[in-house]
Structures are given as C-alpha cells and as structure tokens.
Amino acid sequence: MRAEDRTARVRALLDAVRAEGRTALTAPEGKVVADAYGIAVPGEELATDVDGAVACAARFAGPVVMKIVSPDILHKTDAGGVVVGVEGAADVRAAFHRIIENARAYDADARIHGVQVQELLPEGQEVIVGAVTDPTFGKVVAFGLGGVLVEVLEDVTFRLAPVGPDEALSMLDSIRAAPVLRGVRGQEGVDRWAVAEQIRRVSELVADFPEIAEVDLNPVIATAHGAVAADIRVILSEAPAESRRRYSREEILASTRRLMQPRSVAVIGASNEPGKIGNSVMRNLVDGGFAGDIHPVNPRADDILGRKAYKSVTDVPGEVDVAVFAIPARFVAAALTEVGRKGIPNAVLIPSGFAETGEHALQEEIVAIGERYGVRLLGPNIYGYYSTWQDLCATFCTPYDVKGGVALTSQSGGIGMAILGFARATRTGVSAIVGLGNKSDLDEDDLLTWFGEDPHTQCIAMHLEDLKDGRAFVEAARATVPKKPVVVLKAGRTAAGAKAAGSHTGALAGDDAVYDDILRQAGVIRAPGLNDMLEYARALPVLPAPRGDNVVIITGAGGSGVLLSDAVTDNGLKLMEIPPDLDAAFRRFIPPFGAAGNPVDITGGEPPSTYEATIRLGLEDPRVHALVLGYWHTIVTPPMVFAELTARVVAEFRERGVEKPVVASLAGDVEVEEACQYLFERGVAAYPYTTEKPVAVLGAKYRWARAAGVLGGGT
C-alpha cells in the first residue's frame, strides 16, 4: 500500500472514531490500522451472533481464539472476554455465550459489537511491541518480554519514534532476556528481522499520527519463521499536545554567546546596601574583575559601588548583552518590558515567587514578554551564573574564579551551591556554573548547544529534575557527545507517569525507565548520584580516551585487587587476559610470594622501583589499553613517592604519544589525600579510601568513548 493511501485510510478511521467521542479503537478497527501499516496480525473476522461465530471459525483451519469486541472494554482478559483454543461448532457456541455473559457481568452498560474470531497462532516466544506518548520525549516505541508477566518482569527498552531498521533490531539486544530471543537450551531463536519490523512499523504509525497516544501489540508471538501480533490496542489522546516554541541552532548560539561572553551587563535592582541581592551581584561582578561594562540600574540611586546608576535600563548608553534582575517578582514584568525595548537579548532572573510558588500566571506573563521582544530568559528562581573565562560572577552567592574545562548546570540552588563547594574543595577548574531554576525559557538543550561549541569547555555535567523538551535535548546531546562528554544527574526516579496508562506499554513507560534508555541512546553518561556526577565531571577531562577494552590492574594489596576487580565488572569493563609473554614480563618484577595474572599483585612491601617498572610495562605494551593502580601505604614506598613516580612515568609516556587512561586507588593514612590531589592535577584520576570511585570514572570514560565512536581509534 502506498504511503499516502495508508495514511488516508487510517486518517479516515481515526476521524470516525473521534466523531463518535471514543478514544479506544475496537479490535476490528485495530486490524484496519495494522493492515494499512503492514503490522502482521492473524486472520480474523467479527461475529455479531452465535451462528456467525460458528461460520467464521469454520473458515479457519484448526482452533481459534475468541475475544469480546467492545469500545468500553479495554482489558478483555480482565473481563473474561477471551477464550483460547476453541475448536468445533459446539465449543464455538458455548464460548460465544460465555464471552457475552462475562462482558455483561463485567460492565452492564458496555456497548458490545460482537465477538472477534481469530486464528490461533502457533506457540512461540511472547514479546511486547508498543508505543506511548511520553510527556518529555513525545512518541516513544517500546519492546520487551510479553504476555502476562510483562508488568512483573519489566524487561523493556525504549527508543524515540520513529526508528530505522538497525535501531529497531538493536532493541532486541537491549533487554535482559536477549539470549532467549537468540535461542537457548536447544530451542530455535526468533526471526529477529520480523520482530524488528513490527517495532519499526509501530514507530512509523505513531510518528505519522500524533493523536495516537498508545499502541500495544501484546503479545507478539515470535518464532523462527516470523512475528505476529495476537492483539493490537490503539488509544487516542484526549487533547492535542501543547507545542513549545523552538529556536534554531543559530539563534541559540547567537543569544547564548552574548550571555556567556558579554561585553556589557546591567544589574536591575543594584544596591549599595550590604545584604541585598542587588548589592551581592554588583560586588561579585566588580570584585571578580569582569572587564566589560557594568551598569547598575536603580531609580533611587545616583552611584552604586563607584559606578553611575541609571533610573531605567533604557537610559543605559550603548548595547547591553545581559540584564541581571535583583528585584521582587511583582516588578519583573514591567522591567522586562523595558529590557525588551532596549533590545537586550538575555535576562537573568534571580527572583523567586513565580511558578515554584504557584504564581503560574506571573511566569506566563514574563515568558510572553520575552517572546514578544526576543529576550531569552534564564530562570526565574536561580542563584545566577558564573562564566569564569570572562571573569564573570553574576550571582548573589560566593564567588568562584578557578578556570578550567568543566561546565556545570543545576535546576536547584542548593545543588548549585554543592557544585560550587565541591569545585572549591577539589580545585576543579570550571568554564561555567549556571542555575536554571524554573526554566521558563532557557534550558538544558540551549546550554548544551552552547557548551558543545565552547572551546573552553571539555565536559558538561547537568543536574536536572525534568526536561521541557526531551527531543531537543537529545538532538543537542547527539551533536555534542562526539566532541565531549555529557554527564546527567536525573533527579526524581519515579514511575508516576505510568499510573493512568491505558495499555501494558503505557504502564511500563515510567518516567525513569524512558529517561534511562533514551539518555543512553543519546550517548549521555547518567550519574547515579550527585557526588558521582561531580566526580565524573572532574575526572573525564583528565583521562585520555581509551583505544581498546583491555584493562589491567596493578596493585600492592591483594584485598584491593579483589575489590578493584569487582568494580571493573560492575562498571561493564573487561579485565585483560594476560598473554604468556606479558605475564612472564610482569613476573620479572614480582616477588615469589606475589601474583601475576590480572590483577598483577606486586605486594605491599615492594620499593618504588617495582611500582615504576610494572607501571612502565603496562604503558609500554600496546595490548594494554587502561591501567587501574591499587596503592597500599607503606614506609618503603610513601604516598607522595608513589604519586611522584606515577605522575612522572605517565607524563613521560604521554610526551612519547602513548596516552592511556590511568586511575588509582590509594589506601593508607591521611597522607594519601595529598598524593591523590597531586596525581589528579597531573592527569591520573586518583582517590583515597575507595576502590569504587576510580573504576567508576574509568567506566564513565569508556561509556563516553563508545558513544562518541572513539574507542579503538583516536579522539
């Protein structure tokens, strides 16, 4: 069927269903949709009376399945409206009457169109194929184990719809039960391409018809010879989705460039009074050394911190790139209108008292003003932002000026301050720290687009509670990940979105399940917690990209070696099987009571020369792609001696063009803390008192390298 013919056929059907005030298609209507899109379903007919059911069943060879057809009964099994394996006229009559009686008992007011008589499919592996409308990502296609256990096992994976053939096929390998589909214990595997085609066609259907809220093929019976949906459920949305204004990449870069690299900043609500937000913002801008123009705006002051004050932002001479608001919420709309008339492209809205306190109308008002004048809004309800390479500290919080390659964002002010404290405690250099607050306009995809192009930024880490436009974020992430890592801490791991679902697929599409799969597909590194996000952000720019999968552990303590090995496995990494020649080479430096293999246990009493020789060996051998070092504090090799020799050897090899990620776990007294800081500053991600963190950051680097396509090659 031609594409235009199939869409016209389905359009006519959906319009008719809508005209009747219904949101659920009946099984026969579902078959019309399936046939139009090539979704394989069994032969079936609708019987409106018992004699018709007998005639229908006779036209199918062998036993049949009989199901109630009612627009008011979605879950047919729950209503006792399904009988499987019916054969012979007498059984067909009995099943027909039983189905009707059960349906009447389940819902006396239900409209009953008849009974669907369907050919019985052969036994096979039951899987589910479906699609839902996710509030963040829009149309999402799902695949997993099917049948009655689908909601118990929850072995399901998700992708943005539509998907191509290869991506659909990849979904079969993304569930825990993937080996079952390939065949186990002598059983044949399923026809993978047939299953993938069911996924692809469902994804095309929902992409073509935005009003389709959910599609459920459950179960799909997959065999070695095909995949057929035993049941199809289609549910329409009750209202059209709200559209969000989208900006082009060029528009985003133009406005964020002036936000992050301003030449002139106005502070609306600037103050000479200590303790006021307007005073703190002014002080941070002035004391931070911002080289551009700083214009205080306050109708009741002539001079603020030695700078001429203006009654209105419209009085400020020349162009202004950013207006920072430090006034109460009720005055923001009027001042923002003046910002718009002045032609200022960015407003940084520090004040609270908007949607977060229930003042939705007030927030909608400022958004409308921003759109009317072309002003992008950062906030409201934020701590401000830092752009360190511009010596810009536009915030009422403590200043920070350590320049580096890490860009950090947060929705929460409290998390923002945790980010600041971590950066200061670890001496992490940052390119920016940005508060997003209510995200009335500017959000993560805008900033990700900018940071992806910013030459000062090497890694982006984002704390978020939600995404306003998941597809825009995925698009920005896919453009950024090949160049630099993106780390996300998604707060609120909840399945609240599944509560009102009308299908099995919908019930499985909890918020976190969809986020997890789709962020992974976008190449984003998801951090399990705040400290993990910050450590990933700190370490990833330090570590070079690995060229292969072979990880070698060199340790001075057997206990650490075991824990490091566990951590390697937990993080999806591969311990190298040491070849005989390399094993023999390591053994030359290991005492008789040590152990080669992997981990390489050099024992704790060895001198610095043993650490150096074995580290050199790991760096020299091209078959080794990453090193995990386990140090044990002894007087024979003190912590700083270990740190200095390790940093020297790593630097020597990097000068020779041999760049491998090296991480280290240091166990010992408090001196190991200084040694770890020394190593970190010299390109080795080192941690005291833990075997988990160094391997976790190495695992994060590997996840990025795989997503960016640089594993096995250069960066």
FENNOR-V262167 format. One line per field, one symbol per residue. ss: DSSP state (@ for helix, = for strand, . for the rest). psi: psi as a letter, one per 30 degrees, with the letter a starting at -180 (. if undefined). burial: # if it has 16 or more other ideal C-beta (glycine too) atoms within 10 Angstrom, else .. A space follows every 50 residues. Layout:
# FENNOR-V262167
ss: ???
psi: ???
burial: ???
This chain:
# FENNOR-V262167
ss: ..@@@@@@@@@@@@@@@@@....=..@@@@@@@@@@....=..====..@ @@@@@@@@.....======............=====..@@@@@@@@@@@@ @@@@@@.......======.....==========...========.@@@@ @@@..=====....@@@@@@@@.....@@@@@.........@@@@@@@@@ @@@@@@@@...============..====..=====............@@ @@@@@@@@@@...=====........@@@@@@@@@@@.....=====... ..==..====..@@@......====...@@@@@@@@@@@@@@...====. ....@@@..@@@@@@@@@@@@@@..====....====@@@.====..... ..========..@@@@@@@@@@@@@@...======........@@@@@@@ @@@.....======.....@@@@@@@@@@@@...======.....@@@.. ...@@@@@..@@@@@@@@@@@...==...@@@@@@@@@@@.........= =====..@@@@@@@@@@@@@...==....@@@@@@@@.......=....= =......@@@@@@@@@@@@@.....=======......@@@@@@@@@@@@ @@@@@.....=======...@@@@@@@@@@....====...@@@@@@@@@ @@@@@@@@.......
psi: kleeeeeeeeeeeeeeeeffglfkkleeeeeeeeeeggjkllkllkkfle eeeeeeeffkjallkkkkjkffjeieeegggkkkhkkkeeeeeeeeeeee eeeeeejfgkkjfakkkkkkllkakklkkakljkfefbkkklkakaafge feehiklllkkllleeeeefffgglfgeeeffklhfkklljeeeeeeeee eeeeefefjffjekkjjjlkjkafgakkjfkkkkkllfkkkkkkkkklee eeeeefefefhlfkkkjjgklfjkfkefeeeeeeeeffgkfakjjkjjfg kfkjhgkkkkelfffkkakkekjkkhlleffeeeeeeeeeefgkfkkjje klgbffgfieeeeeeeeeeeeefhkkkjaahlfalkiefghkiilgaklk gjkagkkklkfkeeeeeeeeeeeeefhkklflkkkfbfhfdkaeeeeeee fffjffkfkkkkkkflkejeeeeeeeeefeefelkkkkjjliilgeffeg kgleeeffhleeeeeeeeeeffgkjkkfleeeeeeeeeeefeklklfafj kkkjkfkeeeeeeeeeeeefggljkkjkleeeeeeeffgklegakaajlj jflfglleeeeeeeeeeeeejffkfkkjkjkkjlfeilefeeeeeeeeee eeeefggjjkkklkkjkaafffeeeeeeeefggjjkkkgkfeeeeeeeee eeeeeeefgfkfal.
burial: .....##.##..##..#....######.######.##.####.####..# .###.##..#...##########..#..#.###..#....###.##..## .##..#.....##########..###########.############..# ...##########...######.##....##.......####.####### #########.#############..###########..........#... .##.##.#####.########.....##########.#.#.#######.. #..##.#.##..#..#...########.#..#..######.#.####### #####...#..##..##.##..#.#######################.## ...##########.######.##....####################### ##.#.#########.#############.##..#######....#.##.. ###########.###############..#.################### #######..######.##..#.#.##.#...#..##..##...###.### ####.#...######.###.#..###########..###..######.## ..##....##########...##.##.###.#######..########## #####.##..#....
